[in-house]
Amino acid sequence: MALPDFQVPVFDALRLTAVGLDVAAVQRLGAGGIAARQAGRLRALLRVARERSALYRELLPTSAPEAGGQVELAALAVTHKPALMERFDDWVADPAIRLEEVRTFLADPDRVGSAFLGRYIVWESSGTSGEPGVFVKDAQAMAVYDALEALRRHTPRPLQRMVDPLYLSERLAFVGATGGHFASVVSLERLRRLNPWLGAAFHTLSIMRPTAELVAELNAFAPTILASYPTAVALLAEQARLGALAIRPAEIWTGGETLTAAVREHAEQVFGCSVRNSYGASEFLAIGGECAHGRLHANADWVILEPVDERGRPLPPGKASHSVLLTNLANHVQPLIRYDLGDSVRFAAEPCACGSPLPVIEVRGREDDPLVMQDDAGRHVTWLPLALSTLLEEDVGVFDFQLVQRGPRTLALRVGASSEDAALALARCSKALHALARRDGLHGLRCIEEPGQPLLRGSSGKVQRVVALESDPRPGRST
Ligand SMILES: [Zn+2]
């Protein structure tokens, strides 16, 4: 008897092979090959969007330039998550998909990673602010994500991958959110359903658990690969430095939040292995991966990124953007065209020394807020989250912190280390913040140290390092 629909994972081996060959070919074809694929895939996406999405029929111009010739992407409307979610049933390109039924499916923890309607993968985004997004992926999108993850992820142990390409001898621990249908958990559960024999080698641990429990369980499991968010890796590196965590992973994979140079260096030093970062989102799982030179390459053959300033104007390479518009060329069932992703992305002006034709990007996630403080004269002083994390990580040497604004001159400060260590770390952070404040004419800064308070995590387990008094309600701005 066939399995009920919902138990079958979405997987199509033929599709994966075809996509895999194409993903491998692009490395050789160069920039021209990428541009040609982008253009062809964009035409196909626009055709499907116009034919099958009632919402996009309204949004796209009445003429159909995609029938032939060049499509001018910049002429199409920018889209935002709240507006798309409001018209979800009109947005999706299959009338069988109804938001109400997707929500029922997402409410059932036993269905994580299984197929919705027998043919789609669905996940939700956590939403640190605003409404969580609901994302539906078809078999083609999953095959593209699989191929990009498998073929464009640089491995620091090439010999190990040659003898064990399927990771059969690895023990992978994922520390993250386990309490919902989030993209990372859904992907792992889907893999587990596809390869039941891998079960024992995968271990997922909830980041919400007390640190001592996490440490004990990781020590017992002894992972060879540790996968998590940068903030969780920072927390675990701190536990390893204190001698509590005794694992010796051969690789650490990070994603989901911004990985700063300081956190990477600290983790590599403490664990004695390399950290490989990737950039993905619920909207497109494998936006970019790191090459052997440690630079992040965007998978431009399958996803178009347009960096824009505060007013939505395009930015040239070399400039860090206010937000970035994402067009997903792989997924036709829920078209994402010029979608405001909220991240700050900078395209490198120069190609990478590794020789890849894929563009190099730098990303600053949307998880942190700039803090607008007030100096002694009542003027606004803005502290950028990157400056604050650089100060605390590189100058003070604290990697596991959280700053919450409580007023125009008041900050609450938390660190995640053990108790006596935490008091020292808090004092050092506080001193550095007061020095910064004095520099900016804010002599009356109040820094409330909150020892013993756990870091506040969103429902996905992600930490917002720097939290402004009033979180920015910018549309599309949630993780
Ligand atoms: Zn490179």
Boltz pocket constraint, residues with backbone or C-beta under 6 A from the ligand:
constraints:
  - pocket:
      binder: B
      contacts: [[A, 291], [A, 292], [A, 293], [A, 294], [A, 295], [A, 297], [A, 352], [A, 353], [A, 354], [A, 355], [A, 356]]
      max_distance: 6.0
